[in-house]
Amino acid sequence: MAFGEVDGYPEGSLFESRDEVRVAGLHRHLVKGIAGRPDEGADAIVLNQGYEDDVDYGDLVIYTGEGGNDSSTGRQIADQKLTAGNAALVTSELNEYPIRVIRGYKLKSPYAPQSGYRYDGLYFVKSHWTETGKSGFEIIRFELNKFNGHQLPPHSNQNLPLGNDNPEVRPSVVNKVVRDRAVTRSIKEMYDDKCQVCGIQLACEGGNYSEGAHIKPISKVHGGADKLKNILCLCPNHHAQFDRGGFCISDDFSLIGIEGRLNVHPEHQIEISNLQYHRNLFPSLLRDG
Amino acid sequence: MAFGEVDGYPEGSLFESRDEVRVAGLHRHLVKGIAGRPDEGADAIVLNQGYEDDVDYGDLVIYTGEGGNDSSTGRQIADQKLTAGNAALVTSELNEYPIRVIRGYKLKSPYAPQSGYRYDGLYFVKSHWTETGKSGFEIIRFELNKFNGHQLPPHSNQNLPLGNDNPEVRPSVVNKVVRDRAVTRSIKEMYDDKCQVCGIQLACEGGNYSEGAHIKPISKVHGGADKLKNILCLCPNHHAQFDRGGFCISDDFSLIGIEGRLNVHPEHQIEISNLQYHRNLFPSLLRDG
């Protein structure tokens, strides 16, 4: 894979066909939406209608994974799996690889080009999850956020990158969910900064460190509440793992995917439906467990 | 402490004296710069000359801690300690508590008010470290970043906060250091996502997760390089702990503050002076260890 910008084709570059996009080096395939390999990651996607569940907010895209659809009608006829291009996108998520986004004229979105294809810059996969699509089958969805601020230099996997001695500081606009810090504070106090999964209390200079982790994500797409009933006190490791489907929690607080049981304070009233919502985002754990 | 905005005193409110600031409920003291307690955190600071090492970039403030200065001349005559107001600011850092920033007329900065005092909104402590000040004595410095985007509601420690069922999503501008993702990628590949401190490989859905941690921070203030010689592959826990002075690394890669030794790949040429720079940020570890 070759991640990042391609010389000579800045954001906004227009192309008449997928073949022109391919020859330019922006996306290696002629038909497939995702360009990538499970072990190496994905470096480009094309948004061009494709799936009935796609959403396009411009800088924020909800992209549906590949597979399970009838090639002639495009309709979903089976569950999608975390393999091939979908697995490649997850690899890019875990490693924060940049993904070139190309929009095509068939896309039902105000951001679609009138004709042909347009390269729209670099995005990162912020998260992925599974849900039941409009078709009734499981689909894998990816939230992609545009990387604002500048063009990343082109890179390949071939050589060790040199990096920068003086990395630049640039202002960039991010869409932040406005969190109530007092809620996070009180959950951390309730547990004295001890992780509800492993009990670790991470000692730093001047105090302990823990994180408030939302069970049902509070992003625009999922709409979880920023309230105690939807927040856990976790160490950064278990927070990272929980958000990325490394484990889930059953209604009796036993853990799925890893050993153990969630420690719950008597005054901490967790809303069970939020645990259910989170489990549904990562159904492979339930199947494999 | 009472964190956050105070009703009736929006950002930009002007005051003739410290006493007016105090009566308004913005800062509890008449002379001290930091309002806070080590165990509860700090909720407000006044920038008003004070220390010769202070820096004011507006939305980014480098604030010098308290103590060690002669009360009549203001000159530094002893090392500062991580106690009292300084410890309160660290508690606010670890818990992400908002801090009201008030600028006074004596401040040598383009952002100082012409006379009296001005409430300038909420900031967060991004990091703290120790350095040798212009005086030759150790001072503790705090990087504060302005919380952009909106006014946080007022809060006290008295009751459990209610939080929000539908937290708002707002665009806000952040100053990001432009990191070369290819550098982080290659460090994670080199170690196969295994933490160089504890060896953990954090399993998530679809792959493993690790983080690229800079040894000498790459923020504007510290100016570390975004290169392999300045990056470690760490799990989120050890990354959080390393950045917050929970442990340091000696030149022979043995750990200071926690047990163990850094695992270093033969092709990973860590610049030893960066380890030294990081150790100097947290000298209490060396003294206590």
Chai-1 contact restraints between the chains, C-beta under 6 A:
chainA,res_idxA,chainB,res_idxB,connection_type,confidence,min_distance_angstrom,max_distance_angstrom,comment,restraint_id
A,L82,B,G206,contact,1.0,0.0,6.0,A-B,restraint_1
A,A87,B,G206,contact,1.0,0.0,6.0,A-B,restraint_2
A,V90,B,G206,contact,1.0,0.0,6.0,A-B,restraint_3
A,T91,B,G207,contact,1.0,0.0,6.0,A-B,restraint_4
A,L94,B,G207,contact,1.0,0.0,6.0,A-B,restraint_5
A,L94,B,Y209,contact,1.0,0.0,6.0,A-B,restraint_6
A,N95,B,R185,contact,1.0,0.0,6.0,A-B,restraint_7
A,E96,B,R181,contact,1.0,0.0,6.0,A-B,restraint_8
A,H155,B,A182,contact,1.0,0.0,6.0,A-B,restraint_9
A,L160,B,S186,contact,1.0,0.0,6.0,A-B,restraint_10
A,P161,B,A182,contact,1.0,0.0,6.0,A-B,restraint_11
A,P161,B,V183,contact,1.0,0.0,6.0,A-B,restraint_12
A,P161,B,S186,contact,1.0,0.0,6.0,A-B,restraint_13
A,G163,B,D180,contact,1.0,0.0,6.0,A-B,restraint_14
A,G163,B,V183,contact,1.0,0.0,6.0,A-B,restraint_15
A,G163,B,D226,contact,1.0,0.0,6.0,A-B,restraint_16
A,G163,B,K227,contact,1.0,0.0,6.0,A-B,restraint_17
A,N164,B,D180,contact,1.0,0.0,6.0,A-B,restraint_18
A,N164,B,D226,contact,1.0,0.0,6.0,A-B,restraint_19
A,D165,B,A225,contact,1.0,0.0,6.0,A-B,restraint_20
A,P167,B,V177,contact,1.0,0.0,6.0,A-B,restraint_21
A,P167,B,V178,contact,1.0,0.0,6.0,A-B,restraint_22
A,P167,B,I218,contact,1.0,0.0,6.0,A-B,restraint_23
A,P167,B,D226,contact,1.0,0.0,6.0,A-B,restraint_24
A,E168,B,V178,contact,1.0,0.0,6.0,A-B,restraint_25
A,V169,B,N175,contact,1.0,0.0,6.0,A-B,restraint_26
A,V169,B,V177,contact,1.0,0.0,6.0,A-B,restraint_27
A,V169,B,K220,contact,1.0,0.0,6.0,A-B,restraint_28
A,R170,B,V178,contact,1.0,0.0,6.0,A-B,restraint_29
A,P171,B,V173,contact,1.0,0.0,6.0,A-B,restraint_30
A,P171,B,N175,contact,1.0,0.0,6.0,A-B,restraint_31
A,S172,B,K176,contact,1.0,0.0,6.0,A-B,restraint_32
A,V173,B,P171,contact,1.0,0.0,6.0,A-B,restraint_33
A,V173,B,V173,contact,1.0,0.0,6.0,A-B,restraint_34
A,V174,B,V174,contact,1.0,0.0,6.0,A-B,restraint_35
A,N175,B,V169,contact,1.0,0.0,6.0,A-B,restraint_36
A,N175,B,P171,contact,1.0,0.0,6.0,A-B,restraint_37
A,K176,B,S172,contact,1.0,0.0,6.0,A-B,restraint_38
A,V177,B,P167,contact,1.0,0.0,6.0,A-B,restraint_39
A,V177,B,V169,contact,1.0,0.0,6.0,A-B,restraint_40
A,V178,B,P167,contact,1.0,0.0,6.0,A-B,restraint_41
A,V178,B,E168,contact,1.0,0.0,6.0,A-B,restraint_42
A,V178,B,R170,contact,1.0,0.0,6.0,A-B,restraint_43
A,D180,B,G163,contact,1.0,0.0,6.0,A-B,restraint_44
A,D180,B,N164,contact,1.0,0.0,6.0,A-B,restraint_45
A,R181,B,E96,contact,1.0,0.0,6.0,A-B,restraint_46
A,A182,B,H155,contact,1.0,0.0,6.0,A-B,restraint_47
A,A182,B,P161,contact,1.0,0.0,6.0,A-B,restraint_48
A,V183,B,P161,contact,1.0,0.0,6.0,A-B,restraint_49
A,V183,B,G163,contact,1.0,0.0,6.0,A-B,restraint_50
A,R185,B,N95,contact,1.0,0.0,6.0,A-B,restraint_51
A,S186,B,L160,contact,1.0,0.0,6.0,A-B,restraint_52
A,S186,B,P161,contact,1.0,0.0,6.0,A-B,restraint_53
A,L202,B,N237,contact,1.0,0.0,6.0,A-B,restraint_54
A,L202,B,Q241,contact,1.0,0.0,6.0,A-B,restraint_55
A,A203,B,G246,contact,1.0,0.0,6.0,A-B,restraint_56
A,C204,B,Q241,contact,1.0,0.0,6.0,A-B,restraint_57
A,C204,B,R244,contact,1.0,0.0,6.0,A-B,restraint_58
A,C204,B,G245,contact,1.0,0.0,6.0,A-B,restraint_59
A,C204,B,G246,contact,1.0,0.0,6.0,A-B,restraint_60
A,E205,B,G245,contact,1.0,0.0,6.0,A-B,restraint_61
A,E205,B,F282,contact,1.0,0.0,6.0,A-B,restraint_62
A,G206,B,L82,contact,1.0,0.0,6.0,A-B,restraint_63
A,G206,B,A87,contact,1.0,0.0,6.0,A-B,restraint_64
A,G206,B,V90,contact,1.0,0.0,6.0,A-B,restraint_65
A,G207,B,T91,contact,1.0,0.0,6.0,A-B,restraint_66
A,G207,B,L94,contact,1.0,0.0,6.0,A-B,restraint_67
A,Y209,B,L94,contact,1.0,0.0,6.0,A-B,restraint_68
A,Y209,B,A240,contact,1.0,0.0,6.0,A-B,restraint_69
A,I218,B,P167,contact,1.0,0.0,6.0,A-B,restraint_70
A,K220,B,V169,contact,1.0,0.0,6.0,A-B,restraint_71
A,A225,B,D165,contact,1.0,0.0,6.0,A-B,restraint_72
A,D226,B,G163,contact,1.0,0.0,6.0,A-B,restraint_73
A,D226,B,N164,contact,1.0,0.0,6.0,A-B,restraint_74
A,D226,B,P167,contact,1.0,0.0,6.0,A-B,restraint_75
A,K227,B,G163,contact,1.0,0.0,6.0,A-B,restraint_76
A,C235,B,N237,contact,1.0,0.0,6.0,A-B,restraint_77
A,P236,B,P236,contact,1.0,0.0,6.0,A-B,restraint_78
A,P236,B,N237,contact,1.0,0.0,6.0,A-B,restraint_79
A,P236,B,A240,contact,1.0,0.0,6.0,A-B,restraint_80
A,N237,B,L202,contact,1.0,0.0,6.0,A-B,restraint_81
A,N237,B,C235,contact,1.0,0.0,6.0,A-B,restraint_82
A,N237,B,P236,contact,1.0,0.0,6.0,A-B,restraint_83
A,N237,B,N237,contact,1.0,0.0,6.0,A-B,restraint_84
A,A240,B,Y209,contact,1.0,0.0,6.0,A-B,restraint_85
A,A240,B,P236,contact,1.0,0.0,6.0,A-B,restraint_86
A,Q241,B,L202,contact,1.0,0.0,6.0,A-B,restraint_87
A,Q241,B,C204,contact,1.0,0.0,6.0,A-B,restraint_88
A,R244,B,C204,contact,1.0,0.0,6.0,A-B,restraint_89
A,G245,B,C204,contact,1.0,0.0,6.0,A-B,restraint_90
A,G245,B,E205,contact,1.0,0.0,6.0,A-B,restraint_91
A,G246,B,A203,contact,1.0,0.0,6.0,A-B,restraint_92
A,G246,B,C204,contact,1.0,0.0,6.0,A-B,restraint_93
A,F282,B,E205,contact,1.0,0.0,6.0,A-B,restraint_94
